[in-house]
């Protein structure tokens, strides 16, 4: 029965492949805009008009159908979530706050002892239970700064130091997804897998091009809060091995977060 179901699924995907984007030209798989039109204002626009081409069409639908469009996104400035983080032989209660464009602070509590990890827009820092806060080292800062981006790297598609490419339409976690690759000049490559029906993120695979290591996040059980899609279940993998499961219990958009909350304690 399982094998028959697999054959049917593969056959269905083969039929869909004829109707889904998949045979476009190389130019259609990129964002094609001449350098003289890439103004500073355009580079700083989260959801610009993208024109024609396969990648442009996919991103435009993602902005509208998953994120609610530019006007809705502009109304969102911060986020607070809480839940439970399970790791091998450990479990933490987690509270995290984020603020545009790249402020983040996470507090993991276990037995009334807190581990704090944060990025204040310039410095990444941490405070271990019972110790003073310290700055993260260069390698830790580089990785943590990547995760501090509010939203994801599909936004601001014309930003400097970023290149986007449509790769394929593929089956992922029981869904059929558009795979879009973002390559950053910081040495990271992120592959986003967007469900072709909802355009929500199903999976994000991050590759550190300097070391070859990979981190994958699988998202499920979405809710929509004030127009913002939030996955209540996130599974994390390092080089293919399970690392953690995050289950959110609450999420609040625009909770009144201010920049000083993220600052390194001097």
Secondary structure, DSSP 8 states (H G I E B T S, - for coil): -HHHHHHHHHHHHHHHHTTSS-S--TTTTS----GGG--HHHHT-TT----SSHHHHHHHHIIIIIT--HHHHHT--EEEEEEEEEETTEEEEEEEEEETTTEEEEEEEETTEEEEEEE-SS-EEEE-TTS--EE--HHHHHHHHHHT-SS-TTSSTT-TTEEEEEEEEEEETTEEEEEEEEEETTSEEEEEEEETTT--EEEEEEEETTT--EEEEEEEEEEEETTEEEEEEEEEEETTEEEEEEEEEEEEES----GGGGS---
